[in-house]
Amino acid sequence: MSFFTKVARTAFNIKARAPARWYATEASASTSGLRLSFVLPHQTIYKGVEVQQVNIAATSGDMGILASHVPSIEQLRPGVVEVIENANATKKFFVSGGFAIINPNSSLDINAVEAFPLEDFSPEAIRANLAEAQRTATSGSSEEERNIAKVEVEVLESLQSALGSK
């Protein structure tokens, strides 16, 4: 404890208190779902649409986001963003990276560099491209070429994993 704190407590008879811990408050009754905005540099996929849940692949780990989630900013890694619109409708997108911003007002903003519906991908094409990228990563002619191939391998392995869970 600093000298100033000791003097202030003595002079003003201030008692030490345990630090307060604050929790997320409950959502208001009018908020029944999560408002999602999902944008790319060239396209808006969702704009303020109410959804039930969104599952993201963040660098800190996979997470599910519901209304009234604790505010956070998450970096997205290559992986699947699953949007559960309601009990009967789910859409999956593969994103190469970006950010998810969870706001205190039960809204979620996802800004991705690239995102494509999972059903647009061919498992055979991914296997072929992955084999080529792995060859280049181990036997590329320059260090730059090998590093680019390593990034391709990471993205293609994530995509292959996502299609396996499709």
Buried (B, 14 or more C-beta within 10 A) or exposed (E): EEEEEEEEEEEEEEEEEEEEEEEEEEBEEEBEBBBBBBBBEEEEBBEEBBBBBBBBBBEEEEBEBBBBBEEBEBEBBBBBBBBBBEEEEBBBBBBBBBBBBBBEEBBBBBBBEBBBEBEEBEEEEBEEBBEBBBEBBEEBEEEEEBEBBBEBBBBBBBBBEBBEEE
